[in-house]
Amino acid sequence: MKKQKDEKFVKFLARFIVESDAIESIKDDPRLVKIQLKENSQEGHVGALLLLENLVHVKERILTEDVVRKIQGLITKEQHKKPGGEMLPAEWIGKYRTINVRIGGRIAPLPMSVPELMIDWITRVENWQKTCQQSDVSNLPKIAKFHFEYELIHPFADGNGRSGRAIVFYLMRYCGLKPFIFSAADRFETYYCCFQNPEAMCQYFEKRYQK
């Protein structure tokens, strides 16, 4: 039974990674992703998800700024090896951005404000982690709002969507909820439009969670 469960989880993680990359128009080889997962690769997008999965099972499993930066770094460092992924400057990997960025026509907060905004965001996530009830579906709107806020801050020059979705996976695992897969097929119709307001993001999470 354990082997079957592990295989099922590997398939889920592979789909999660493939779809999350596809949302950013980056193409994975699903077979290669599965092999990397089975081999417990510590690099790339696979390494990021496995790091977060391991974090769920250790005593000190609270999210930190260092973990967030490492997740983004792992995801973006090797993205140029995949079709659609570009090689990033070293200063964009695992470090908060120092440039202005736009998201869907909206200008993100100024780079100089990112460290303070992230400290505040991390603090609120940590406080929730210390008090959240396990396997309680009422945690879902809170995680949705954390995702909304993270993407609004857009702390990195690249990799914000993928690192943000990876963090959602971790937070859902942390509080005992079954993670869902963000679908690339309907990203324009149902996902991107949810960044207009947090309530829309909460509704999106509820619909995805029910599937």
C-alpha positions in Angstrom: 0.0 0.0 0.0 2.8 2.4 0.9 4.4 1.9 -2.6 1.1 2.6 -4.3 0.6 5.7 -2.3 4.1 6.9 -3.0 3.6 6.3 -6.7 0.3 8.2 -6.6 2.0 11.1 -4.8 4.8 11.2 -7.4 2.3 11.4 -10.2 0.5 14.3 -8.4 3.7 16.2 -7.8 4.8 15.6 -11.5 1.5 17.0 -12.7 1.7 19.9 -10.3 5.1 20.9 -11.6 4.3 20.4 -15.3 1.1 22.5 -15.0 2.8 25.2 -12.9 5.6 25.5 -15.5 3.0 25.4 -18.4 1.2 28.4 -16.9 4.4 30.3 -17.5 4.8 28.8 -21.0 7.6 26.5 -19.9 7.5 22.9 -21.2 8.5 19.9 -19.1 9.0 16.3 -20.0 6.6 14.6 -17.6 8.7 11.4 -17.7 11.8 13.2 -16.7 10.0 15.0 -13.9 8.8 11.7 -12.5 12.3 10.2 -12.6 13.7 13.2 -10.8 11.0 12.9 -8.1 11.7 9.2 -7.6 15.5 10.0 -7.4 14.8 12.7 -4.8 16.5 15.4 -6.9 17.5 18.4 -4.8 17.7 20.7 -7.9 15.3 22.6 -10.0 11.5 22.7 -9.6 11.5 19.2 -8.3 14.0 20.0 -5.6 11.9 23.0 -4.6 8.7 20.9 -4.2 10.5 18.1 -2.3 12.2 20.6 0.0 8.7 22.0 0.9 7.3 18.5 1.3 10.2 17.6 3.7 9.5 20.8 5.6 6.0 19.7 6.3 7.4 16.6 8.2 10.1 18.2 10.4 9.7 19.8 13.8 10.7 23.3 12.8 8.5 23.4 9.7 7.5 27.1 9.7 8.0 29.1 6.5 10.8 31.6 6.5 12.3 34.2 4.2 15.3 32.0 3.6 13.0 29.1 2.5 11.1 31.4 0.1 14.3 32.7 -1.5 15.7 29.2 -1.8 12.5 27.9 -3.5 12.6 30.7 -6.0 16.3 30.1 -6.6 15.8 26.3 -7.2 12.9 26.9 -9.6 14.6 29.6 -11.7 18.2 28.5 -11.7 17.7 25.6 -14.2 14.7 26.9 -16.0 16.8 27.7 -19.1 17.2 23.9 -19.6 13.5 23.6 -20.5 11.8 24.8 -23.7 10.4 28.3 -23.0 12.6 29.0 -20.0 15.2 31.7 -20.2 18.6 32.0 -18.4 18.4 34.6 -15.7 21.1 36.9 -14.4 22.6 35.6 -11.1 21.2 38.5 -9.2 17.7 37.4 -10.0 18.1 33.9 -8.6 17.3 33.5 -4.9 17.3 37.3 -4.3 14.6 39.9 -4.0 14.2 42.0 -7.1 16.0 45.3 -7.5 14.0 46.3 -10.7 10.5 47.5 -11.3 8.0 44.9 -12.7 4.5 44.9 -14.1 1.9 42.2 -13.6 -1.0 42.2 -15.9 -0.6 45.9 -16.6 -0.3 46.8 -12.9 3.0 48.1 -11.5 4.2 46.0 -8.6 5.5 47.7 -5.4 8.8 49.5 -5.7 11.9 47.2 -5.2 13.0 49.1 -2.1 9.7 48.2 -0.3 9.9 44.5 -1.1 12.0 43.4 1.9 9.7 45.1 4.4 6.6 43.8 2.7 8.0 40.3 2.7 8.8 40.5 6.4 5.2 41.5 7.1 3.9 38.7 4.8 6.1 36.0 6.3 5.2 37.1 9.9 1.5 36.8 9.1 2.0 33.4 7.5 4.0 32.2 10.5 1.4 33.5 13.0 -1.3 31.6 11.1 0.8 28.4 11.0 1.2 28.5 14.8 -2.6 28.7 15.3 -4.3 27.0 12.4 -6.5 23.9 13.0 -5.5 20.8 11.2 -7.7 19.4 8.3 -10.0 22.4 8.7 -11.3 23.6 5.3 -11.7 27.1 6.7 -8.0 27.4 6.2 -8.5 27.5 2.5 -9.6 31.2 2.2 -6.6 32.2 4.3 -4.1 30.4 2.1 -5.8 31.9 -1.0 -5.3 35.4 0.4 -1.7 34.6 1.2 -1.2 33.6 -2.4 -3.0 36.7 -3.6 -0.8 39.0 -1.4 2.4 37.2 -2.4 1.8 37.6 -6.1 0.8 41.3 -5.5 4.2 41.9 -3.8 5.9 40.0 -6.6 9.1 39.8 -4.6 11.3 38.4 -7.4 12.2 39.5 -10.9 11.0 36.1 -12.2 9.6 32.9 -10.8 6.9 34.5 -8.6 4.0 32.5 -10.0 5.8 29.1 -9.7 7.3 29.8 -6.2 3.9 31.2 -5.1 2.1 28.0 -6.2 4.7 25.9 -4.6 4.1 27.7 -1.3 0.4 27.1 -1.7 1.2 23.4 -2.0 3.2 23.5 1.2 0.7 25.5 3.2 -2.1 23.1 2.2 0.0 20.1 3.2 1.0 21.9 6.4 -2.6 22.3 7.6 -3.7 18.8 6.4 -5.6 19.8 3.3 -5.2 18.0 0.0 -3.4 20.3 -2.5 -5.0 20.9 -5.9 -3.3 21.4 -9.2 -3.3 24.9 -10.8 -4.4 24.2 -14.4 -2.6 25.9 -17.3 -5.5 25.2 -19.7 -7.8 27.7 -18.1 -5.3 30.2 -16.6 -6.6 33.1 -18.6 -10.3 32.4 -17.9 -10.2 31.4 -14.3 -6.8 32.0 -12.6 -5.2 35.2 -13.8 -8.5 37.2 -13.5 -8.6 36.3 -9.8 -5.7 38.7 -9.1 -8.2 41.6 -9.3 -9.3 41.0 -5.7 -8.8 38.5 -2.9 -12.4 37.4 -2.9 -12.1 36.1 -6.4 -9.0 34.2 -5.5 -10.8 32.6 -2.6 -13.6 31.5 -4.9 -11.0 30.1 -7.3 -9.4 28.1 -4.5 -12.7 26.7 -3.4 -13.6 25.6 -6.9 -10.3 24.0 -7.5 -10.3 22.3 -4.1 -13.7 20.7 -4.8 -12.5 19.0 -8.0 
